[in-house]
Amino acid sequence: MSTTTVPDSSKLSDIADIVTTSPTIYRDTRMMRGSNHNGMRQFNERIVLQTIRHHGAIAKADIARLTQLSTQTVSIIVNRLESDDLLIKQDRVRGKIGQPSVPLSLNPNGAFSLGLQVGRRSLEVVVTDFLGNTRHQLQFSYPYPDPEVVLPNIKQALAQIKQTMGADWERTVGIGLTAPLSMHKWSNLLGDSSEQSAQALKSWEHFDLLSSVQALTNLPVEFAKDTTSACMAEMLQGHGVSVNNFLYIFVGTFVGGGLVVAGHIMAGQNGNAGAIGSLPTGLATGAGKDVQPAQLLQLASGWQLEQALEKAGFDPLLVHQDSIMEAQYAEHTAPWLAQASQALAMTITSATALLDLDAAVIDGSLGSSLVAALIKATREQIKNYNLEGLQSPKVMPGMVGSHARAIGGSLLPLHTQFFPLKDIFLKQDFV
């Protein structure tokens, strides 16, 4: 495979900037277009790929019209992308005025990328093809995230995936690594009494996960916070295709989220944008921790339900199974649903007043039936708020699902390598 169309990831880090440090990523892409200057080759290739990605199979003449690149420039770019096996020709379209056209589409096997999601109890590995479809998945379980266990699991996963992919491994362009931030603080949050697990969690404070994973592979590795990664997956493959402004909520062991404004993920100068887990859920009535209102993560995280189940003698991992909604668990699920939905309703209503959102999207790693019940309860709780002066926010189920964090991680290298920002750089609407 020729490497001429694979840009240097160290120079082209649009998406990496979006999901990590960018204080403001809104750009008016309506004024951007392709350039016919020879020096813009990589940029123009990205524009052409993005056009085909958004539109589907499309003829060269339509690509030139939509990007405002010259027919000659588009022809040169398309020929180059075809030679690199990134594009494939579809059957010739006949019956229209003029010469029959040959639509071009992305080659699913043109490139692959990996997503590595480090979670509280498991490592999830996803392989994504050039269309963003999941090709392979692996999962490694552990009782708690000990770096001395997680890293060997990652090494094993890379070796196993490489063997599984065979020749396709040579077309793998990078790894998107996702994990929660500040895992060394989990011991306090979880109230874990095990000295062994507490020490393991504490060791994350000085453990450089990104560098450690990079040392295991020659592929470029990029990092994104896990909930931001999940938000990216929803933005690119879920509701973000049609909804420009939404609050993304992912309910797992801890609740977290992301913020999409004008079709872009907002991170904020300090990474606070969309960090809903830290939102207070009431008014402070005095000084001191004892009277501070609970944060959202203390009321709407799966951890609280896990604790209730474990205390009652049930397997806490039931929260990830649809059987959790059976009648025998109702005395534990009902109080959690009431508490979590009240806290989420307050969060969504407040966010809508501040940000003028089109919707709130709720997804999670919990059982799908439990997430569905949480969405229904949250919609009902929002009705209890005085919404005068506001348009009632839509509360929508996520479209990506429980694997959103790993999938978002796998999409990161593809978009860093091959595409510009999410918004397509076109001067007119598709027809």
C-alpha positions in Angstrom: 0.0 0.0 0.0 1.3 3.4 -0.9 1.5 5.8 2.1 1.1 9.0 0.2 -2.4 9.6 1.4 -1.8 8.8 5.1 -0.9 12.2 6.6 1.6 12.6 9.4 -0.6 12.2 12.5 1.7 14.5 14.5 0.9 17.4 12.1 -2.8 16.6 11.5 -4.4 16.4 14.9 -7.7 18.2 14.4 -9.7 15.5 16.1 -7.2 14.9 18.8 -7.3 18.6 19.7 -11.1 18.5 19.8 -11.3 15.7 22.2 -8.5 16.7 24.6 -7.4 20.3 25.0 -9.1 22.6 22.5 -10.8 25.5 24.4 -13.2 26.2 21.6 -13.5 24.2 18.5 -16.4 26.0 16.7 -15.5 26.9 13.2 -17.7 28.3 10.5 -17.0 25.7 7.9 -19.4 27.2 5.4 -16.7 29.5 4.3 -14.2 26.7 3.7 -13.6 24.9 0.4 -11.0 22.9 -1.4 -8.1 24.6 -3.1 -6.8 23.9 -6.6 -3.2 24.8 -5.5 -0.8 21.9 -5.8 0.4 22.4 -2.2 -3.0 21.6 -0.8 -2.9 17.9 -1.8 -3.4 16.4 1.6 -6.1 18.8 2.5 -7.9 18.3 -0.8 -7.7 14.5 -0.4 -9.4 14.9 3.0 -12.1 17.0 1.5 -12.8 14.5 -1.2 -12.9 11.6 1.3 -15.2 13.5 3.6 -17.5 14.4 0.7 -17.9 10.7 -0.2 -18.2 9.7 3.4 -21.2 12.0 3.9 -22.9 11.6 0.6 -22.2 7.9 -0.2 -21.3 6.7 -3.7 -20.9 9.8 -5.9 -19.5 10.6 -9.3 -16.4 12.7 -9.9 -18.4 15.5 -11.5 -20.6 15.8 -8.3 -17.5 15.8 -6.1 -16.1 18.7 -8.1 -19.4 20.6 -7.9 -19.8 20.1 -4.1 -16.1 20.9 -3.2 -15.6 23.6 -5.9 -12.4 21.8 -6.9 -11.6 21.7 -10.6 -12.6 18.6 -12.5 -8.9 18.0 -13.2 -7.9 18.3 -9.6 -10.7 15.9 -8.5 -9.7 13.4 -11.2 -6.1 13.4 -10.0 -7.1 13.0 -6.4 -9.5 10.2 -7.1 -7.0 8.3 -9.2 -4.5 8.6 -6.4 -7.0 7.4 -3.8 -8.0 4.5 -6.0 -4.4 3.5 -6.4 -4.1 3.4 -2.6 -7.2 1.2 -2.4 -9.1 3.9 -0.4 -11.8 4.3 -3.1 -13.6 1.7 -5.2 -15.7 2.2 -8.3 -19.4 1.2 -8.3 -21.4 0.0 -11.3 -21.8 2.6 -14.1 -25.1 4.6 -13.8 -26.9 4.8 -17.1 -30.2 6.5 -18.2 -29.3 10.1 -17.4 -28.4 12.9 -19.7 -24.8 12.9 -20.9 -22.2 10.2 -20.5 -22.8 7.4 -18.0 -21.3 8.2 -14.6 -19.2 5.9 -12.4 -20.0 6.5 -8.7 -17.1 6.2 -6.3 -17.4 5.0 -2.7 -15.1 4.4 0.2 -13.4 1.0 0.3 -14.3 -0.6 3.6 -11.0 -2.4 3.6 -9.1 0.7 2.7 -8.0 1.3 6.3 -8.5 0.0 9.8 -8.1 1.4 13.3 -8.2 0.1 16.8 -10.0 1.3 19.9 -8.8 0.4 23.4 -11.2 1.1 26.2 -9.8 0.7 29.7 -12.7 0.4 32.2 -13.2 -0.4 35.8 -13.7 -4.1 35.3 -12.7 -4.8 31.7 -10.6 -3.9 28.7 -12.5 -3.6 25.5 -10.9 -3.8 22.1 -12.6 -2.8 18.9 -11.4 -2.9 15.3 -13.1 -0.5 12.9 -12.9 -0.4 9.1 -12.8 2.6 6.8 -16.5 3.0 6.9 -16.6 3.1 10.7 -18.1 -0.4 11.0 -16.9 -2.7 13.8 -15.1 -5.7 12.4 -13.6 -7.4 15.5 -14.1 -7.2 19.3 -12.3 -8.5 22.3 -12.9 -8.1 26.0 -10.6 -8.9 29.0 -12.1 -8.9 32.5 -10.4 -8.2 35.8 -11.7 -7.4 39.3 -10.2 -3.9 39.4 -8.0 -1.9 37.0 -4.5 -2.7 38.1 -1.9 -1.3 35.6 0.2 -4.4 36.1 -2.8 -6.4 34.8 -4.2 -3.9 32.2 -1.0 -3.4 30.3 -0.3 -7.2 29.7 -3.9 -7.5 28.6 -3.4 -4.7 26.1 -0.2 -6.4 24.9 -2.1 -9.7 24.5 -5.0 -8.0 22.7 -2.7 -6.4 20.2 -1.1 -9.7 19.4 -4.4 -11.5 19.1 -5.9 -8.8 16.9 -2.9 -8.7 14.7 -3.2 -12.5 14.2 -6.9 -12.3 13.6 -6.6 -9.5 11.0 -3.9 -11.2 9.0 -2.9 -9.1 6.0 -5.4 -6.4 7.0 -3.1 -5.4 9.9 -0.9 -3.7 7.4 -3.7 -1.3 6.6 -4.2 -0.4 10.3 -3.5 3.3 10.8 -3.6 3.9 14.5 -4.9 3.2 18.0 -7.4 5.3 19.9 -6.9 4.8 23.6 -9.7 5.8 26.0 -10.0 5.6 29.8 -11.5 7.6 32.7 -9.4 10.4 34.1 -8.1 10.4 37.6 -8.5 6.7 38.2 -6.2 7.0 41.3 -9.2 8.7 43.0 -11.6 5.8 42.4 -10.7 4.1 45.7 -12.2 7.0 47.6 -15.2 7.3 45.3 -15.9 3.5 45.4 -15.3 3.2 49.1 -13.2 0.1 48.4 -12.0 -1.6 51.5 -9.6 -4.0 49.8 -6.0 -2.9 50.4 -4.9 -4.6 47.2 -7.3 -2.9 45.0 -6.8 0.4 46.7 -3.1 0.2 46.1 -3.7 -0.7 42.4 -5.9 2.2 41.9 -3.5 4.6 43.7 -0.7 3.5 41.3 -2.5 5.1 38.4 -1.6 8.5 39.8 2.0 8.2 38.4 1.3 5.7 35.6 1.6 7.1 32.0 -0.9 4.9 30.2 -0.5 6.6 26.8 3.3 6.2 26.8 3.1 2.7 28.1 0.7 1.6 25.3 2.8 3.5 22.7 5.8 1.4 23.8 3.9 -1.7 22.8 3.3 -0.8 19.2 4.7 1.0 16.2 1.2 2.4 15.4 0.5 5.9 16.5 -1.6 6.0 19.7 -3.9 8.9 20.7 -5.8 9.3 23.9 -9.3 10.6 24.7 -11.3 10.6 27.9 -13.7 7.7 27.8 -17.0 9.7 27.9 -15.7 12.2 25.4 -14.8 9.3 23.1 -18.3 7.9 23.5 -19.7 11.3 22.7 -17.6 11.4 19.6 -19.0 8.1 18.5 -22.6 9.4 19.0 -21.6 12.6 17.1 -20.2 10.8 14.1 -22.4 7.7 13.9 -25.5 8.5 15.9 -27.7 11.5 16.5 -24.9 13.9 15.7 -25.6 13.2 12.0 -28.9 15.2 12.3 -28.7 17.0 15.7 -26.2 19.8 16.0 -26.5 20.7 19.7 -26.8 18.1 22.4 -25.7 17.1 25.8 -24.4 13.6 25.8 -24.8 11.5 28.9 -23.2 8.1 29.4 -24.2 6.1 32.5 -21.7 3.4 33.5 -19.9 2.8 36.8 -19.9 6.5 37.0 -22.0 8.9 35.0 -20.2 11.2 32.6 -20.8 13.0 29.4 -19.8 15.3 26.6 -21.1 18.5 24.9 -21.7 19.0 21.2 -22.3 22.5 20.0 -22.7 23.5 16.4 -21.7 20.0 15.4 -18.4 20.0 17.3 -17.4 18.5 20.6 -16.6 21.2 23.2 -13.9 20.5 25.6 -13.3 23.9 27.2 -10.0 25.5 28.3 -9.8 23.3 31.4 -11.6 20.3 30.0 -14.7 21.1 32.1 -17.2 21.4 29.2 -19.6 18.4 29.4 -18.1 17.2 32.7 -21.5 16.6 34.1 -20.5 14.1 36.7 -19.2 17.1 38.8 -22.5 19.0 38.6 -24.1 19.9 41.9 -27.6 18.6 42.3 -28.9 21.1 44.8 -28.2 24.4 46.6 -25.3 24.6 49.1 -26.7 25.5 52.5 -23.5 26.1 54.3 -19.7 25.6 54.5 -18.1 22.2 54.9 -18.3 18.9 53.1 -21.1 17.6 55.3 -23.6 20.1 53.9 -22.4 20.3 50.3 -25.0 19.1 47.8 -24.3 15.8 46.1 -22.7 15.8 42.7 -24.5 14.0 39.8 -22.0 11.1 39.9 -23.1 10.4 43.5 -26.7 10.0 42.5 -26.9 8.8 38.8 -24.0 6.4 38.5 -24.4 2.6 38.1 -22.2 2.2 41.1 -25.0 3.1 43.6 -27.2 0.3 42.1 -24.3 -2.1 42.2 -23.8 -1.4 45.9 -27.5 -2.0 46.6 -27.5 -5.3 44.8 -24.3 -6.5 46.4 -25.6 -5.6 49.9 -28.7 -7.7 49.2 -26.6 -10.7 48.2 -27.0 -10.3 44.4 -24.3 -10.1 41.7 -23.5 -6.4 41.2 -22.8 -7.1 37.5 -26.5 -7.6 37.0 -26.6 -3.9 36.3 -25.2 -4.7 32.8 -27.8 -7.4 32.0 -31.4 -7.0 30.9 -32.5 -9.4 33.6 -31.9 -6.5 36.1 -35.5 -5.3 35.3 -37.1 -8.5 36.5 -39.5 -8.2 39.4 -37.2 -9.8 42.0 -34.8 -6.8 41.7 -37.5 -4.0 41.7 -36.9 -3.0 45.3 -33.4 -2.1 44.3 -33.9 -0.7 40.8 -36.9 1.4 41.6 -35.2 3.6 44.2 -32.1 4.0 42.0 -34.2 4.9 38.9 -36.1 7.5 40.9 -32.9 9.1 42.3 -31.0 9.0 39.1 -33.8 10.3 36.9 -34.4 13.2 39.3 -30.8 14.2 39.2 -30.6 13.8 35.4 -33.7 15.8 34.9 -32.3 18.7 36.8 -29.0 18.5 34.9 -30.7 18.4 31.5 -33.1 21.3 32.3 -30.3 23.5 33.6 -28.1 22.7 30.6 -30.9 23.5 28.2 -31.4 26.9 29.9 -27.7 27.7 29.6 -26.8 26.2 26.2 -30.1 26.2 24.2 -29.7 22.5 23.4 -31.7 20.6 20.8 -31.6 17.4 22.9 -30.0 15.3 25.6 -28.8 11.9 24.5 -28.6 9.2 27.2 -26.6 6.0 26.6 -24.6 3.7 28.9 -22.9 0.5 29.6 -25.8 -0.7 31.8 -28.4 -3.2 30.6 -30.3 -1.8 27.7 -33.6 -2.3 29.5 -32.4 -0.4 32.5 -31.1 2.5 30.3 -34.5 2.6 28.6 -36.3 2.8 31.9 -33.9 5.6 33.0 -34.7 7.6 29.9 -38.5 7.1 30.4 -38.2 8.2 34.1 -36.0 11.2 33.2 -38.6 12.4 30.7 -41.3 12.2 33.3 -39.1 14.0 35.9 -38.4 16.9 33.5 -42.2 17.6 33.5 -42.0 18.5 37.2 -39.8 21.5 36.4 -41.1 25.0 35.5 -40.0 25.3 31.9 -41.5 28.7 31.3 -39.3 30.6 28.8 -37.7 27.4 27.6 -38.4 24.9 24.9 -38.7 21.5 26.5 -35.6 19.5 25.7 -35.9 16.2 23.9 -34.5 13.3 25.7 -33.2 10.7 23.2 -31.7 7.2 23.6 -28.2 6.9 22.3 -27.8 5.2 19.0 -24.3 3.7 19.5 -24.9 1.7 22.6 -22.8 0.2 25.4 -19.6 -0.1 23.3 -19.6 3.6 22.5 -16.4 4.4 24.4 -14.4 1.8 22.5 -16.0 2.6 19.2 -15.3 6.3 19.6 -11.7 5.4 20.4 -11.4 3.4 17.2 -12.8 6.3 15.1 -10.2 8.7 16.5 -7.3 7.5 14.3 -9.4 7.3 11.2 -10.5 10.9 11.4 -7.2 12.2 12.4 -5.5 10.4 9.5 -8.1 10.9 6.7 -10.8 13.5 7.4 -11.1 17.2 8.2 -13.3 18.3 11.0 -16.8 16.7 11.3 -18.5 19.4 9.2 -18.0 18.8 5.5 -16.3 21.7 3.8 -18.8 22.3 1.1 -20.4 25.4 -0.4 -23.8 24.0 -1.2 -26.2 21.4 0.2 -26.3 17.9 -1.2 -29.0 17.2 -3.7 
